Amino acid sequence: MLPWVVRRTRLPLLSSRCVDCRSESATTGEGRFRVNANGKLLDVWLLVRCVSCDRTSKLNVHERAPVGSFDPADLERYHANDPELVVSTLLDPLFARRNRVALDWQGAWRLDTPSWLDEGWPVRVEVVFDDPVPVRPERLIAQGLGLSRSEVLRRVKCDIPLRRTTSTGFTFTVLPGD
């Protein structure tokens, strides 16, 4: 079985309308948090910048949370702008829903495939995702094998629908060409 891995090359852009220039893309840049204390309550925001006008906006991570509800190690990670915490926050579906943003993965991932010389047919491939990158299996397989999408539909057998977007691992079998 051949292993294919879908890897993130950079953080995805955020699809969110800018209040100044009405652009629909924002970036987290290097990833910065802002922690604001209001008495015994904390607000934590993820700072994002518009890709067109460079305006900084705040996306809500925690709102009016009691200081005691935070693990001290997590609070320190917010203060230190921990890159892993930025990634986990950004990829959290609840964070996206709460802030009404979507992730734009265009150009933010790559497919790593091992080189293989015509091994015996049929060939079985396992696709693994390092991050939840939404892709259509049909397009991913076409890119990885250098085939047209119609040829992929003809030659590939898979347990999941090839034309429906997925972000979880799957396996498929490539049958020999005609």
Beta strands, then each sheet from edge to edge (+ up, - down):
strand 1: 2-8
strand 2: 13-15
strand 3: 25-38
strand 4: 41-50
strand 5: 56-66
strand 6: 102-104
strand 7: 109-112
strand 8: 123-129
strand 9: 156-158
strand 10: 170-174
sheet 1: 7+ 1- 8- 10+ 9-
sheet 2: 5+ 4- 3+ 2- 6+
end
